[in-house]
Amino acid sequence: MSRLRDVELDVAQLLEAAGLGTLADGLPTLYAGPFPAQAPDSFLAVRESTSEPPEKYLAASGTARHRASVAVLVRQARGPNAYAEGRERARAAWEALYDRHPEGYVHVDALDGGPTFLGEDDDGRPQWSFNVGVEYFSRE
């Protein structure tokens, strides 16, 4: 069986390294996986959305190629400039993940042309989303 990576956490760590939030316990503003109901008004969340079966690579070498997609959700706190501030954070997150080649990955790349405005949530907080493709190899 090939070793699967935690693509949610790995992408969230790239966003954290870009200064777009923190995964730290206590007051996180970045979530790898589902976010809790008590999450702050402004945060980013990374959720795996699709994953393809591993593809055998180089015949009997024991190497597999993995491809998955994650969705990045950006939520902004309410306020007079909430839309503009949230849009800027969403764009910064998209830029931070465009055409990346972090260690252990063939690539991490924003799939959409940019963040998509989803509208406001039930509490009036604007939200954006975009998808990121990830690809990596593993060995048995």
C-alpha positions in Angstrom: 0.0 0.0 0.0 1.3 3.4 -0.9 1.7 6.1 1.8 -0.9 8.8 1.6 0.0 12.4 2.5 -2.2 14.7 4.5 -2.9 17.1 1.7 -5.2 19.3 3.8 -2.5 19.9 6.4 0.3 20.3 3.8 -1.6 23.0 1.9 -2.6 24.7 5.1 1.1 24.8 6.2 1.9 26.5 2.9 -0.7 29.1 3.6 0.7 29.5 7.1 4.2 29.9 5.8 2.9 32.7 3.5 1.6 34.6 6.6 -2.1 34.1 5.9 -3.1 32.5 9.2 -2.0 30.3 12.0 -2.7 26.6 12.7 -1.6 27.2 16.4 -3.8 25.7 19.1 -5.8 28.3 21.1 -6.5 30.9 18.4 -6.2 29.3 15.0 -7.2 31.3 11.9 -6.3 28.5 9.6 -7.9 25.0 9.6 -6.8 21.8 7.9 -10.1 20.0 7.5 -13.4 21.1 9.0 -13.6 24.3 11.0 -15.4 24.4 14.3 -18.6 26.4 15.0 -16.6 28.7 17.3 -14.1 29.6 14.6 -13.2 33.3 14.4 -15.0 35.4 11.9 -12.0 35.6 9.6 -10.2 32.4 8.8 -9.1 30.0 6.0 -10.0 26.4 5.8 -8.6 23.7 3.6 -10.6 20.6 2.8 -9.8 17.7 0.5 -12.5 17.5 -2.1 -11.4 14.8 -4.6 -8.8 12.1 -4.8 -7.9 9.8 -7.7 -6.8 6.2 -7.1 -3.0 5.9 -7.0 -1.5 5.3 -10.4 1.3 2.7 -10.6 4.4 4.5 -11.9 7.4 2.9 -13.6 6.0 -0.6 -13.6 7.3 -2.8 -10.7 9.3 0.0 -9.0 6.9 0.3 -6.1 6.2 3.9 -6.9 2.7 5.4 -7.1 1.6 8.7 -8.4 -1.2 10.4 -6.3 -3.5 13.3 -7.5 -6.0 15.1 -5.3 -7.8 18.4 -5.1 -8.4 20.6 -2.1 -10.9 23.4 -1.7 -9.7 26.6 0.1 -12.4 28.6 1.9 -11.7 32.2 2.9 -14.1 33.9 5.3 -13.8 37.5 6.3 -15.3 39.3 9.3 -18.1 41.7 8.9 -17.2 45.4 8.6 -17.3 48.4 6.3 -14.5 47.1 4.1 -15.2 43.4 4.6 -15.6 42.6 0.9 -12.4 44.3 -0.2 -10.3 43.0 2.7 -11.6 39.4 2.2 -11.1 39.5 -1.6 -7.5 40.6 -1.0 -6.9 37.8 1.5 -8.5 35.3 -0.9 -6.3 36.6 -3.8 -3.2 36.4 -1.6 -4.0 32.8 -0.7 -4.5 31.9 -4.4 -1.2 33.6 -5.2 0.6 31.7 -2.4 -0.5 28.4 -3.9 0.0 29.1 -7.6 2.6 26.9 -9.3 4.3 25.7 -6.1 6.7 22.8 -5.9 7.1 22.2 -2.2 9.4 19.4 -1.0 7.6 16.0 -1.3 5.2 17.2 -4.1 5.5 17.3 -7.8 3.3 20.4 -7.7 0.7 22.3 -5.8 -1.3 24.6 -8.1 -4.4 26.7 -8.0 -6.8 25.2 -10.5 -9.2 28.1 -10.8 -8.5 31.4 -12.5 -8.8 33.1 -9.1 -11.0 33.0 -6.0 -14.8 32.8 -6.5 -17.0 35.0 -4.4 -19.6 32.7 -2.7 -21.7 35.5 -1.2 -22.2 36.0 2.5 -22.8 33.3 5.1 -25.9 33.4 7.4 -24.2 35.9 9.6 -23.2 38.3 6.9 -19.6 37.3 6.6 -18.3 37.4 2.9 -16.7 34.1 1.7 -14.5 33.1 -1.3 -13.4 29.7 -2.5 -10.9 28.2 -5.0 -9.6 24.7 -5.8 -6.0 23.5 -5.6 -4.6 20.5 -7.4 -1.8 18.5 -5.7 0.4 15.7 -7.0 3.0 13.6 -5.3 4.8 10.3 -5.5 5.1 7.6 -2.9 7.0 4.4 -2.5 5.9 1.1 -0.9 
